Amino acid sequence: MSRYLITGANRGIGLELTRQILAQGHQVVATCRNPGEAGELNTLTNAGELQVVQCDISKPDDIAALVESLHGSTIDVLINNAGIYGPRDAVLGNLSREPWREVMEIDLLAPMMLTQALLPFVLAGEGKRIAFLSSKMGSIADNSSGGSYMYRTAKAALNQAIKSLAMDLREQNIIALSLHPGWVRTEMGGPNGLIDTATSAAGLLNVIAEAVPSDSGQFIAYDGKRIPW
């Protein structure tokens, strides 16, 4: 039995990851901003070993409280799933600073600060894996359509941070992965997504489980394909 910690577990891919990990017989610490409103997540409490914890990853006090609640325990796999897209009307000519700052805060700074805070727990665990849900939209080489300035730049910056993290932690045998979940039919991905959450989550979990040290710092899709930076 392994112990996972997943952020943004109340809906979409995070919820499905939690469901599948519990079905595999593992423990999950599932974080979300408002556990009282996480109806589907709370219904999973009888599906296995689930601990639902309140944590807004953009708030340092919430991260500190999460760390305190984990005192004396370990994390085998940390999955940084929580993220936002930003305003849909943020196109060239209508860009503004504050919404862009918020996207960078949630998609880049928050997961990195959380990872830094939880690193001792990962080092003490057996799995030693840290996965970040990035996006193919953060690939500079793949950008052939433009637009999506806020989301693209946040994920591109996150990819660079993950690469540095992988280099810094290689001697501690920690595997850090940048993962593309696919175009998924979720609230963020919209109804036209190519795959459902079950397909994405299953693929992501397989990539995480099968990763070897040489995969650390790589940009990998849910189906195992490498993505150009």
C-alpha positions as CSV (number, residue, x, y, z in Angstrom):
1,M,0.0,0.0,0.0
2,S,1.3,3.4,-1.0
3,R,0.3,6.8,0.2
4,Y,-0.6,9.5,-2.3
5,L,-1.3,13.2,-1.8
6,I,-3.3,14.8,-4.6
7,T,-4.2,18.5,-4.8
8,G,-7.4,19.7,-6.4
9,A,-9.1,16.4,-5.8
10,N,-12.7,17.6,-5.6
11,R,-13.4,17.4,-9.4
12,G,-12.2,16.5,-12.8
13,I,-9.0,14.6,-13.2
14,G,-8.1,15.0,-9.5
15,L,-11.3,13.3,-8.5
16,E,-10.8,10.5,-10.9
17,L,-7.2,10.0,-9.9
18,T,-8.4,9.7,-6.3
19,R,-11.1,7.2,-7.2
20,Q,-8.7,5.0,-9.2
21,I,-5.9,5.1,-6.6
22,L,-8.4,4.1,-3.8
23,A,-9.7,1.3,-6.0
24,Q,-6.1,0.0,-6.3
25,G,-6.0,-0.3,-2.5
26,H,-3.8,2.7,-1.7
27,Q,-4.2,5.6,0.7
28,V,-4.9,9.1,-0.5
29,V,-4.6,12.4,1.2
30,A,-6.9,14.5,-1.0
31,T,-6.8,18.3,-0.8
32,C,-9.3,20.9,-2.0
33,R,-10.3,24.4,-1.1
34,N,-13.7,23.6,0.3
35,P,-14.2,20.0,1.5
36,G,-17.7,20.7,2.7
37,E,-18.7,21.4,-0.9
38,A,-16.8,18.4,-2.4
39,G,-19.8,16.1,-2.6
40,E,-18.4,13.5,-5.0
41,L,-15.1,13.4,-3.2
42,N,-16.7,12.8,0.2
43,T,-18.7,9.9,-1.2
44,L,-15.4,8.1,-1.8
45,T,-14.6,7.8,1.9
46,N,-15.9,4.2,2.0
47,A,-14.0,3.2,-1.1
48,G,-10.7,2.9,0.7
49,E,-8.2,4.9,2.8
50,L,-9.1,8.5,2.1
51,Q,-8.3,11.6,4.1
52,V,-9.9,14.8,2.8
53,V,-8.0,17.9,3.9
54,Q,-8.8,21.6,3.3
55,C,-6.0,23.4,1.5
56,D,-5.9,26.4,-0.8
57,I,-2.5,25.8,-2.3
58,S,-2.1,29.5,-3.0
59,K,-2.2,30.4,0.7
60,P,1.0,29.9,2.7
61,D,-1.0,29.4,6.0
62,D,-3.0,26.6,4.4
63,I,0.2,24.9,3.3
64,A,1.6,25.2,6.8
65,A,-1.5,23.7,8.3
66,L,-1.3,20.8,5.8
67,V,2.3,20.2,6.8
68,E,1.3,20.2,10.4
69,S,-1.5,17.7,9.8
70,L,1.0,15.3,8.1
71,H,3.4,15.3,11.0
72,G,5.0,11.9,11.5
73,S,3.7,10.5,8.2
74,T,5.2,10.0,4.8
75,I,4.2,10.6,1.2
76,D,5.1,8.0,-1.5
77,V,3.7,9.9,-4.5
78,L,2.8,13.6,-4.6
79,I,0.5,14.7,-7.5
80,N,0.3,18.4,-8.1
81,N,-3.0,18.5,-9.9
82,A,-4.7,21.7,-8.9
83,G,-4.7,24.5,-11.5
84,I,-6.7,27.1,-13.4
85,Y,-6.9,28.2,-17.0
86,G,-7.7,31.9,-16.4
87,P,-10.2,34.2,-18.1
88,R,-11.4,32.8,-21.5
89,D,-11.5,36.3,-22.9
90,A,-7.9,37.0,-22.1
91,V,-6.8,37.4,-25.8
92,L,-4.3,39.8,-27.2
93,G,-5.7,43.3,-26.8
94,N,-7.6,42.3,-23.7
95,L,-4.8,41.0,-21.4
96,S,-4.5,42.4,-17.9
97,R,-2.0,42.0,-15.1
98,E,-4.0,40.7,-12.2
99,P,-5.7,37.7,-13.8
100,W,-2.3,36.8,-15.3
101,R,-0.7,37.0,-11.9
102,E,-3.4,34.8,-10.5
103,V,-2.8,32.1,-13.1
104,M,1.0,32.2,-12.5
105,E,0.3,32.0,-8.8
106,I,-1.9,28.9,-8.9
107,D,-0.2,27.1,-11.8
108,L,3.4,27.8,-11.0
109,L,4.2,29.3,-7.6
110,A,1.6,27.3,-5.6
111,P,2.6,23.8,-6.7
112,M,6.3,24.6,-6.3
113,M,5.9,26.1,-2.8
114,L,3.8,23.1,-1.8
115,T,6.3,20.7,-3.2
116,Q,9.1,22.5,-1.3
117,A,7.1,22.2,1.9
118,L,6.2,18.6,1.4
119,L,9.6,17.4,0.3
120,P,10.7,16.0,3.7
121,F,7.6,13.7,3.6
122,V,8.4,12.5,0.1
123,L,12.1,11.9,1.0
124,A,10.8,9.8,3.9
125,G,8.5,7.8,1.7
126,E,9.3,4.7,-0.4
127,G,7.8,5.8,-3.7
128,K,9.8,9.1,-4.1
129,R,7.8,10.4,-7.0
130,I,6.5,13.9,-7.6
131,A,4.2,14.4,-10.6
132,F,2.9,17.8,-11.9
133,L,0.0,18.1,-14.2
134,S,1.3,20.4,-16.9
135,S,-0.2,20.7,-20.4
136,K,0.9,20.3,-24.0
137,M,-0.2,24.0,-24.2
138,G,3.0,24.7,-22.2
139,S,5.1,23.3,-25.1
140,I,6.8,26.1,-27.0
141,A,7.6,23.8,-29.9
142,D,4.0,22.7,-30.2
143,N,2.5,26.1,-30.2
144,S,1.1,26.5,-33.7
145,S,-2.1,28.4,-32.8
146,G,-1.0,31.2,-30.5
147,G,-3.4,32.7,-27.9
148,S,-3.9,31.3,-24.3
149,Y,-1.1,33.6,-23.1
150,M,-1.7,33.1,-19.4
151,Y,-2.1,29.4,-19.3
152,R,0.6,28.7,-21.8
153,T,3.2,30.8,-20.0
154,A,2.3,29.4,-16.6
155,K,2.7,25.8,-17.8
156,A,5.9,26.6,-19.7
157,A,7.4,28.2,-16.6
158,L,6.2,25.2,-14.5
159,N,8.0,22.8,-17.0
160,Q,11.3,24.7,-16.4
161,A,10.8,24.5,-12.7
162,I,10.1,20.8,-12.8
163,K,13.3,20.3,-14.9
164,S,15.4,22.1,-12.3
165,L,13.6,20.1,-9.5
166,A,14.5,16.8,-11.2
167,M,18.2,17.8,-11.5
168,D,18.4,19.0,-7.9
169,L,16.8,15.8,-6.5
170,R,18.4,13.2,-8.6
171,E,20.9,12.2,-6.0
172,Q,18.0,11.7,-3.5
173,N,16.5,9.3,-6.1
174,I,13.3,11.3,-6.4
175,I,11.6,11.2,-9.8
176,A,9.9,14.4,-10.9
177,L,7.6,14.3,-13.9
178,S,5.8,16.9,-16.0
179,L,2.7,15.3,-17.3
180,H,0.2,16.1,-20.0
181,P,-3.2,14.7,-19.2
182,G,-4.6,15.0,-22.7
183,W,-7.5,17.1,-23.9
184,V,-10.0,15.9,-21.3
185,R,-13.7,16.4,-21.0
186,T,-13.7,18.4,-17.8
187,E,-14.9,21.8,-16.6
188,M,-11.6,23.2,-17.7
189,G,-11.2,21.2,-20.9
190,G,-14.8,21.6,-22.1
191,P,-17.2,19.2,-23.6
192,N,-15.2,18.7,-26.8
193,G,-12.3,17.0,-25.2
194,L,-10.9,13.9,-26.9
195,I,-10.8,11.6,-23.8
196,D,-12.7,11.2,-20.6
197,T,-11.3,11.5,-17.1
198,A,-11.1,7.8,-16.6
199,T,-8.8,7.3,-19.6
200,S,-6.6,10.2,-18.6
201,A,-6.3,9.2,-15.0
202,A,-5.5,5.6,-15.8
203,G,-2.8,6.7,-18.2
204,L,-1.3,9.2,-15.8
205,L,-1.1,6.7,-13.0
206,N,0.5,4.1,-15.3
207,V,3.2,6.7,-16.4
208,I,3.9,7.6,-12.7
209,A,4.1,3.9,-11.7
210,E,6.3,2.9,-14.5
211,A,8.7,5.9,-14.5
212,V,12.4,5.1,-14.0
213,P,15.1,7.6,-13.0
214,S,16.0,8.4,-16.6
215,D,12.4,9.7,-17.0
216,S,12.8,12.3,-14.3
217,G,12.6,15.8,-15.7
218,Q,10.8,14.6,-18.8
219,F,7.6,16.0,-20.4
220,I,5.3,13.0,-20.9
221,A,1.7,12.6,-22.0
222,Y,-0.8,10.3,-20.4
223,D,-0.2,7.7,-23.1
224,G,3.5,7.6,-22.5
225,K,4.5,9.7,-25.5
226,R,7.3,12.3,-25.0
227,I,6.3,15.9,-25.7
228,P,8.7,18.4,-27.2
229,W,9.6,21.4,-25.0
